[in-house]
Amino acid sequence: MFQQDNASSHTARAVQAFLNQEHIQTLPWQAFSPSMSLTEHLMNALSRHI
């Protein structure tokens, strides 16, 4: 199972063809979903408290 963030380099036809050829499943992901980076959220919280 593979998760990607729908960046244009990840959704290119060549990449999708490779994933299909190798039978690699991908998790569904919305194109404009919020960031899942824990570091980014932590830094935002810290900057609000400083």
CHARMM internal coordinates of N, CA and C (Angstrom, degrees):
IC EDIT
DIST 1 N 1 CA 1.4461
DIST 1 CA 1 C 1.5219
ANGL 1 N 1 CA 1 C 107.92
DIST 1 C 2 N 1.3034
ANGL 1 CA 1 C 2 N 117.59
DIHE 1 N 1 CA 1 C 2 N 134.32
DIST 2 N 2 CA 1.4531
ANGL 1 C 2 N 2 CA 123.46
DIHE 1 CA 1 C 2 N 2 CA -175.97
DIST 2 CA 2 C 1.5253
ANGL 2 N 2 CA 2 C 108.73
DIHE 1 C 2 N 2 CA 2 C -127.85
DIST 2 C 3 N 1.3100
ANGL 2 CA 2 C 3 N 116.63
DIHE 2 N 2 CA 2 C 3 N 140.57
DIST 3 N 3 CA 1.4633
ANGL 2 C 3 N 3 CA 121.00
DIHE 2 CA 2 C 3 N 3 CA 176.41
DIST 3 CA 3 C 1.5101
ANGL 3 N 3 CA 3 C 108.60
DIHE 2 C 3 N 3 CA 3 C -119.86
DIST 3 C 4 N 1.3047
ANGL 3 CA 3 C 4 N 116.34
DIHE 3 N 3 CA 3 C 4 N 129.98
DIST 4 N 4 CA 1.4538
ANGL 3 C 4 N 4 CA 121.83
DIHE 3 CA 3 C 4 N 4 CA 176.00
DIST 4 CA 4 C 1.5239
ANGL 4 N 4 CA 4 C 108.32
DIHE 3 C 4 N 4 CA 4 C -131.95
DIST 4 C 5 N 1.3225
ANGL 4 CA 4 C 5 N 116.59
DIHE 4 N 4 CA 4 C 5 N 163.22
DIST 5 N 5 CA 1.4695
ANGL 4 C 5 N 5 CA 120.46
DIHE 4 CA 4 C 5 N 5 CA -171.06
DIST 5 CA 5 C 1.5262
ANGL 5 N 5 CA 5 C 114.59
DIHE 4 C 5 N 5 CA 5 C -101.11
DIST 5 C 6 N 1.3210
ANGL 5 CA 5 C 6 N 117.46
DIHE 5 N 5 CA 5 C 6 N 18.63
DIST 6 N 6 CA 1.4660
ANGL 5 C 6 N 6 CA 122.46
DIHE 5 CA 5 C 6 N 6 CA 178.96
DIST 6 CA 6 C 1.5207
ANGL 6 N 6 CA 6 C 113.33
DIHE 5 C 6 N 6 CA 6 C 64.21
DIST 6 C 7 N 1.3193
ANGL 6 CA 6 C 7 N 117.81
DIHE 6 N 6 CA 6 C 7 N 22.51
DIST 7 N 7 CA 1.4599
ANGL 6 C 7 N 7 CA 120.35
DIHE 6 CA 6 C 7 N 7 CA 172.06
DIST 7 CA 7 C 1.5281
ANGL 7 N 7 CA 7 C 107.45
DIHE 6 C 7 N 7 CA 7 C -63.55
DIST 7 C 8 N 1.3182
ANGL 7 CA 7 C 8 N 117.18
DIHE 7 N 7 CA 7 C 8 N 151.31
DIST 8 N 8 CA 1.4657
ANGL 7 C 8 N 8 CA 119.88
DIHE 7 CA 7 C 8 N 8 CA -175.51
DIST 8 CA 8 C 1.5287
ANGL 8 N 8 CA 8 C 111.93
DIHE 7 C 8 N 8 CA 8 C -58.33
DIST 8 C 9 N 1.3233
ANGL 8 CA 8 C 9 N 117.76
DIHE 8 N 8 CA 8 C 9 N -32.53
DIST 9 N 9 CA 1.4679
ANGL 8 C 9 N 9 CA 119.41
DIHE 8 CA 8 C 9 N 9 CA 178.36
DIST 9 CA 9 C 1.5219
ANGL 9 N 9 CA 9 C 111.55
DIHE 8 C 9 N 9 CA 9 C -69.85
DIST 9 C 10 N 1.3286
ANGL 9 CA 9 C 10 N 117.78
DIHE 9 N 9 CA 9 C 10 N -23.55
DIST 10 N 10 CA 1.4661
ANGL 9 C 10 N 10 CA 121.41
DIHE 9 CA 9 C 10 N 10 CA 179.64
DIST 10 CA 10 C 1.5237
ANGL 10 N 10 CA 10 C 111.99
DIHE 9 C 10 N 10 CA 10 C -88.00
DIST 10 C 11 N 1.3173
ANGL 10 CA 10 C 11 N 117.02
DIHE 10 N 10 CA 10 C 11 N -23.13
DIST 11 N 11 CA 1.4636
ANGL 10 C 11 N 11 CA 120.22
DIHE 10 CA 10 C 11 N 11 CA -177.49
DIST 11 CA 11 C 1.5254
ANGL 11 N 11 CA 11 C 112.46
DIHE 10 C 11 N 11 CA 11 C -100.69
DIST 11 C 12 N 1.3212
ANGL 11 CA 11 C 12 N 116.72
DIHE 11 N 11 CA 11 C 12 N 5.60
DIST 12 N 12 CA 1.4654
ANGL 11 C 12 N 12 CA 120.12
DIHE 11 CA 11 C 12 N 12 CA 178.60
DIST 12 CA 12 C 1.5254
ANGL 12 N 12 CA 12 C 110.08
DIHE 11 C 12 N 12 CA 12 C -59.65
DIST 12 C 13 N 1.3331
ANGL 12 CA 12 C 13 N 116.16
DIHE 12 N 12 CA 12 C 13 N 149.10
DIST 13 N 13 CA 1.4672
ANGL 12 C 13 N 13 CA 120.01
DIHE 12 CA 12 C 13 N 13 CA -178.65
DIST 13 CA 13 C 1.5261
ANGL 13 N 13 CA 13 C 112.38
DIHE 12 C 13 N 13 CA 13 C -57.86
DIST 13 C 14 N 1.3270
ANGL 13 CA 13 C 14 N 117.28
DIHE 13 N 13 CA 13 C 14 N -37.85
DIST 14 N 14 CA 1.4681
ANGL 13 C 14 N 14 CA 120.19
DIHE 13 CA 13 C 14 N 14 CA -179.60
DIST 14 CA 14 C 1.5257
ANGL 14 N 14 CA 14 C 110.79
DIHE 13 C 14 N 14 CA 14 C -63.98
DIST 14 C 15 N 1.3203
ANGL 14 CA 14 C 15 N 117.05
DIHE 14 N 14 CA 14 C 15 N -41.03
DIST 15 N 15 CA 1.4661
ANGL 14 C 15 N 15 CA 121.17
DIHE 14 CA 14 C 15 N 15 CA 179.56
DIST 15 CA 15 C 1.5214
ANGL 15 N 15 CA 15 C 109.77
DIHE 14 C 15 N 15 CA 15 C -67.59
DIST 15 C 16 N 1.3245
ANGL 15 CA 15 C 16 N 116.65
DIHE 15 N 15 CA 15 C 16 N -45.91
DIST 16 N 16 CA 1.4622
ANGL 15 C 16 N 16 CA 120.45
DIHE 15 CA 15 C 16 N 16 CA 179.39
DIST 16 CA 16 C 1.5269
ANGL 16 N 16 CA 16 C 111.00
DIHE 15 C 16 N 16 CA 16 C -61.76
DIST 16 C 17 N 1.3346
ANGL 16 CA 16 C 17 N 117.22
DIHE 16 N 16 CA 16 C 17 N -39.82
DIST 17 N 17 CA 1.4650
ANGL 16 C 17 N 17 CA 120.92
DIHE 16 CA 16 C 17 N 17 CA 178.32
DIST 17 CA 17 C 1.5270
ANGL 17 N 17 CA 17 C 110.45
DIHE 16 C 17 N 17 CA 17 C -63.13
DIST 17 C 18 N 1.3358
ANGL 17 CA 17 C 18 N 116.82
DIHE 17 N 17 CA 17 C 18 N -42.55
DIST 18 N 18 CA 1.4622
ANGL 17 C 18 N 18 CA 120.58
DIHE 17 CA 17 C 18 N 18 CA 178.45
DIST 18 CA 18 C 1.5225
ANGL 18 N 18 CA 18 C 111.19
DIHE 17 C 18 N 18 CA 18 C -62.05
DIST 18 C 19 N 1.3236
ANGL 18 CA 18 C 19 N 116.78
DIHE 18 N 18 CA 18 C 19 N -46.53
DIST 19 N 19 CA 1.4645
ANGL 18 C 19 N 19 CA 120.60
DIHE 18 CA 18 C 19 N 19 CA 179.56
DIST 19 CA 19 C 1.5263
ANGL 19 N 19 CA 19 C 110.96
DIHE 18 C 19 N 19 CA 19 C -60.11
DIST 19 C 20 N 1.3197
ANGL 19 CA 19 C 20 N 116.56
DIHE 19 N 19 CA 19 C 20 N -42.37
DIST 20 N 20 CA 1.4654
ANGL 19 C 20 N 20 CA 120.42
DIHE 19 CA 19 C 20 N 20 CA 178.43
DIST 20 CA 20 C 1.5267
ANGL 20 N 20 CA 20 C 111.03
DIHE 19 C 20 N 20 CA 20 C -66.09
DIST 20 C 21 N 1.3230
ANGL 20 CA 20 C 21 N 116.57
DIHE 20 N 20 CA 20 C 21 N -42.89
DIST 21 N 21 CA 1.4665
ANGL 20 C 21 N 21 CA 121.53
DIHE 20 CA 20 C 21 N 21 CA -179.01
DIST 21 CA 21 C 1.5259
ANGL 21 N 21 CA 21 C 111.31
DIHE 20 C 21 N 21 CA 21 C -61.76
DIST 21 C 22 N 1.3169
ANGL 21 CA 21 C 22 N 116.52
DIHE 21 N 21 CA 21 C 22 N -37.69
DIST 22 N 22 CA 1.4620
ANGL 21 C 22 N 22 CA 121.54
DIHE 21 CA 21 C 22 N 22 CA -178.77
DIST 22 CA 22 C 1.5293
ANGL 22 N 22 CA 22 C 112.74
DIHE 21 C 22 N 22 CA 22 C -89.89
DIST 22 C 23 N 1.3380
ANGL 22 CA 22 C 23 N 116.56
DIHE 22 N 22 CA 22 C 23 N 3.63
DIST 23 N 23 CA 1.4680
ANGL 22 C 23 N 23 CA 122.98
DIHE 22 CA 22 C 23 N 23 CA 179.47
DIST 23 CA 23 C 1.5305
ANGL 23 N 23 CA 23 C 111.46
DIHE 22 C 23 N 23 CA 23 C 57.39
DIST 23 C 24 N 1.3247
ANGL 23 CA 23 C 24 N 115.44
DIHE 23 N 23 CA 23 C 24 N 42.71
DIST 24 N 24 CA 1.4623
ANGL 23 C 24 N 24 CA 121.60
DIHE 23 CA 23 C 24 N 24 CA 178.30
DIST 24 CA 24 C 1.5194
ANGL 24 N 24 CA 24 C 108.09
DIHE 23 C 24 N 24 CA 24 C -95.02
DIST 24 C 25 N 1.3224
ANGL 24 CA 24 C 25 N 116.73
DIHE 24 N 24 CA 24 C 25 N 119.75
DIST 25 N 25 CA 1.4639
ANGL 24 C 25 N 25 CA 121.46
DIHE 24 CA 24 C 25 N 25 CA 178.87
DIST 25 CA 25 C 1.5195
ANGL 25 N 25 CA 25 C 109.55
DIHE 24 C 25 N 25 CA 25 C -82.33
DIST 25 C 26 N 1.3155
ANGL 25 CA 25 C 26 N 116.16
DIHE 25 N 25 CA 25 C 26 N 144.42
DIST 26 N 26 CA 1.4612
ANGL 25 C 26 N 26 CA 120.83
DIHE 25 CA 25 C 26 N 26 CA 175.96
DIST 26 CA 26 C 1.5187
ANGL 26 N 26 CA 26 C 109.17
DIHE 25 C 26 N 26 CA 26 C -117.86
DIST 26 C 27 N 1.3160
ANGL 26 CA 26 C 27 N 114.88
DIHE 26 N 26 CA 26 C 27 N 146.41
DIST 27 N 27 CA 1.4556
ANGL 26 C 27 N 27 CA 120.53
DIHE 26 CA 26 C 27 N 27 CA 175.53
DIST 27 CA 27 C 1.5175
ANGL 27 N 27 CA 27 C 108.88
DIHE 26 C 27 N 27 CA 27 C -76.29
DIST 27 C 28 N 1.3233
ANGL 27 CA 27 C 28 N 118.18
DIHE 27 N 27 CA 27 C 28 N 141.08
DIST 28 N 28 CA 1.4659
ANGL 27 C 28 N 28 CA 119.61
DIHE 27 CA 27 C 28 N 28 CA 176.78
DIST 28 CA 28 C 1.5270
ANGL 28 N 28 CA 28 C 110.24
DIHE 27 C 28 N 28 CA 28 C -64.95
DIST 28 C 29 N 1.2988
ANGL 28 CA 28 C 29 N 116.56
DIHE 28 N 28 CA 28 C 29 N 142.43
DIST 29 N 29 CA 1.4507
ANGL 28 C 29 N 29 CA 121.91
DIHE 28 CA 28 C 29 N 29 CA -177.50
DIST 29 CA 29 C 1.5150
ANGL 29 N 29 CA 29 C 108.42
DIHE 28 C 29 N 29 CA 29 C -148.47
DIST 29 C 30 N 1.2997
ANGL 29 CA 29 C 30 N 118.20
DIHE 29 N 29 CA 29 C 30 N 128.85
DIST 30 N 30 CA 1.4631
ANGL 29 C 30 N 30 CA 121.64
DIHE 29 CA 29 C 30 N 30 CA 179.57
DIST 30 CA 30 C 1.5190
ANGL 30 N 30 CA 30 C 110.18
DIHE 29 C 30 N 30 CA 30 C -69.07
DIST 30 C 31 N 1.3150
ANGL 30 CA 30 C 31 N 116.18
DIHE 30 N 30 CA 30 C 31 N 146.69
DIST 31 N 31 CA 1.4609
ANGL 30 C 31 N 31 CA 121.03
DIHE 30 CA 30 C 31 N 31 CA -176.08
DIST 31 CA 31 C 1.5235
ANGL 31 N 31 CA 31 C 112.41
DIHE 30 C 31 N 31 CA 31 C -62.86
DIST 31 C 32 N 1.3009
ANGL 31 CA 31 C 32 N 118.53
DIHE 31 N 31 CA 31 C 32 N -37.29
DIST 32 N 32 CA 1.4605
ANGL 31 C 32 N 32 CA 120.74
DIHE 31 CA 31 C 32 N 32 CA -176.90
DIST 32 CA 32 C 1.5249
ANGL 32 N 32 CA 32 C 110.75
DIHE 31 C 32 N 32 CA 32 C -120.68
DIST 32 C 33 N 1.3193
ANGL 32 CA 32 C 33 N 115.85
DIHE 32 N 32 CA 32 C 33 N 46.27
DIST 33 N 33 CA 1.4546
ANGL 32 C 33 N 33 CA 120.29
DIHE 32 CA 32 C 33 N 33 CA -179.32
DIST 33 CA 33 C 1.5241
ANGL 33 N 33 CA 33 C 110.39
DIHE 32 C 33 N 33 CA 33 C -76.72
DIST 33 C 34 N 1.3135
ANGL 33 CA 33 C 34 N 118.24
DIHE 33 N 33 CA 33 C 34 N 155.98
DIST 34 N 34 CA 1.4600
ANGL 33 C 34 N 34 CA 120.54
DIHE 33 CA 33 C 34 N 34 CA 179.45
DIST 34 CA 34 C 1.5285
ANGL 34 N 34 CA 34 C 111.41
DIHE 33 C 34 N 34 CA 34 C -65.34
DIST 34 C 35 N 1.2963
ANGL 34 CA 34 C 35 N 115.38
DIHE 34 N 34 CA 34 C 35 N 156.24
DIST 35 N 35 CA 1.4531
ANGL 34 C 35 N 35 CA 120.80
DIHE 34 CA 34 C 35 N 35 CA -179.58
DIST 35 CA 35 C 1.5206
ANGL 35 N 35 CA 35 C 110.75
DIHE 34 C 35 N 35 CA 35 C -63.07
DIST 35 C 36 N 1.3155
ANGL 35 CA 35 C 36 N 116.48
DIHE 35 N 35 CA 35 C 36 N 139.90
DIST 36 N 36 CA 1.4458
ANGL 35 C 36 N 36 CA 121.61
DIHE 35 CA 35 C 36 N 36 CA 178.22
DIST 36 CA 36 C 1.5278
ANGL 36 N 36 CA 36 C 110.67
DIHE 35 C 36 N 36 CA 36 C -105.96
DIST 36 C 37 N 1.3298
ANGL 36 CA 36 C 37 N 116.91
DIHE 36 N 36 CA 36 C 37 N 10.43
DIST 37 N 37 CA 1.4546
ANGL 36 C 37 N 37 CA 121.16
DIHE 36 CA 36 C 37 N 37 CA -178.34
DIST 37 CA 37 C 1.5241
ANGL 37 N 37 CA 37 C 109.83
DIHE 36 C 37 N 37 CA 37 C -73.34
DIST 37 C 38 N 1.3228
ANGL 37 CA 37 C 38 N 116.90
DIHE 37 N 37 CA 37 C 38 N 117.90
DIST 38 N 38 CA 1.4621
ANGL 37 C 38 N 38 CA 120.51
DIHE 37 CA 37 C 38 N 38 CA 179.32
DIST 38 CA 38 C 1.5201
ANGL 38 N 38 CA 38 C 111.27
DIHE 37 C 38 N 38 CA 38 C -66.10
DIST 38 C 39 N 1.3184
ANGL 38 CA 38 C 39 N 117.37
DIHE 38 N 38 CA 38 C 39 N -36.12
DIST 39 N 39 CA 1.4586
ANGL 38 C 39 N 39 CA 121.58
DIHE 38 CA 38 C 39 N 39 CA -179.60
DIST 39 CA 39 C 1.5206
ANGL 39 N 39 CA 39 C 110.57
DIHE 38 C 39 N 39 CA 39 C -62.32
DIST 39 C 40 N 1.3253
ANGL 39 CA 39 C 40 N 116.47
DIHE 39 N 39 CA 39 C 40 N -43.26
DIST 40 N 40 CA 1.4681
ANGL 39 C 40 N 40 CA 120.59
DIHE 39 CA 39 C 40 N 40 CA -179.37
DIST 40 CA 40 C 1.5250
ANGL 40 N 40 CA 40 C 110.55
DIHE 39 C 40 N 40 CA 40 C -61.57
DIST 40 C 41 N 1.3263
ANGL 40 CA 40 C 41 N 117.26
DIHE 40 N 40 CA 40 C 41 N -44.54
DIST 41 N 41 CA 1.4612
ANGL 40 C 41 N 41 CA 120.77
DIHE 40 CA 40 C 41 N 41 CA 179.88
DIST 41 CA 41 C 1.5358
ANGL 41 N 41 CA 41 C 110.99
DIHE 40 C 41 N 41 CA 41 C -66.67
DIST 41 C 42 N 1.3167
ANGL 41 CA 41 C 42 N 117.01
DIHE 41 N 41 CA 41 C 42 N -38.79
DIST 42 N 42 CA 1.4551
ANGL 41 C 42 N 42 CA 121.21
DIHE 41 CA 41 C 42 N 42 CA 178.58
DIST 42 CA 42 C 1.5289
ANGL 42 N 42 CA 42 C 110.80
DIHE 41 C 42 N 42 CA 42 C -64.25
DIST 42 C 43 N 1.3195
ANGL 42 CA 42 C 43 N 117.12
DIHE 42 N 42 CA 42 C 43 N -45.22
DIST 43 N 43 CA 1.4671
ANGL 42 C 43 N 43 CA 120.50
DIHE 42 CA 42 C 43 N 43 CA -179.76
DIST 43 CA 43 C 1.5279
ANGL 43 N 43 CA 43 C 110.85
DIHE 42 C 43 N 43 CA 43 C -64.41
DIST 43 C 44 N 1.3281
ANGL 43 CA 43 C 44 N 118.21
DIHE 43 N 43 CA 43 C 44 N -37.29
DIST 44 N 44 CA 1.4637
ANGL 43 C 44 N 44 CA 121.01
DIHE 43 CA 43 C 44 N 44 CA 176.94
DIST 44 CA 44 C 1.5240
ANGL 44 N 44 CA 44 C 110.53
DIHE 43 C 44 N 44 CA 44 C -63.57
DIST 44 C 45 N 1.3249
ANGL 44 CA 44 C 45 N 116.77
DIHE 44 N 44 CA 44 C 45 N -43.54
DIST 45 N 45 CA 1.4625
ANGL 44 C 45 N 45 CA 120.73
DIHE 44 CA 44 C 45 N 45 CA 179.18
DIST 45 CA 45 C 1.5156
ANGL 45 N 45 CA 45 C 110.84
DIHE 44 C 45 N 45 CA 45 C -64.36
DIST 45 C 46 N 1.3251
ANGL 45 CA 45 C 46 N 118.26
DIHE 45 N 45 CA 45 C 46 N -42.81
DIST 46 N 46 CA 1.4619
ANGL 45 C 46 N 46 CA 121.78
DIHE 45 CA 45 C 46 N 46 CA 179.29
DIST 46 CA 46 C 1.5297
ANGL 46 N 46 CA 46 C 111.24
DIHE 45 C 46 N 46 CA 46 C -64.29
DIST 46 C 47 N 1.3054
ANGL 46 CA 46 C 47 N 117.43
DIHE 46 N 46 CA 46 C 47 N -41.55
DIST 47 N 47 CA 1.4694
ANGL 46 C 47 N 47 CA 120.25
DIHE 46 CA 46 C 47 N 47 CA -178.75
DIST 47 CA 47 C 1.5269
ANGL 47 N 47 CA 47 C 111.47
DIHE 46 C 47 N 47 CA 47 C -65.90
DIST 47 C 48 N 1.3265
ANGL 47 CA 47 C 48 N 118.37
DIHE 47 N 47 CA 47 C 48 N -29.58
DIST 48 N 48 CA 1.4755
ANGL 47 C 48 N 48 CA 120.54
DIHE 47 CA 47 C 48 N 48 CA 177.59
DIST 48 CA 48 C 1.5143
ANGL 48 N 48 CA 48 C 111.59
DIHE 47 C 48 N 48 CA 48 C -71.57
DIST 48 C 49 N 1.3467
ANGL 48 CA 48 C 49 N 117.81
DIHE 48 N 48 CA 48 C 49 N -27.49
DIST 49 N 49 CA 1.4510
ANGL 48 C 49 N 49 CA 121.53
DIHE 48 CA 48 C 49 N 49 CA -177.74
DIST 49 CA 49 C 1.5342
ANGL 49 N 49 CA 49 C 113.34
DIHE 48 C 49 N 49 CA 49 C -89.50
DIST 49 C 50 N 1.3154
ANGL 49 CA 49 C 50 N 116.35
DIHE 49 N 49 CA 49 C 50 N -11.32
DIST 50 N 50 CA 1.4778
ANGL 49 C 50 N 50 CA 119.25
DIHE 49 CA 49 C 50 N 50 CA -178.26
DIST 50 CA 50 C 1.5123
ANGL 50 N 50 CA 50 C 109.78
DIHE 49 C 50 N 50 CA 50 C -91.15
END
COOR INIT
IC SEED 1 N 1 CA 1 C
IC BUILD
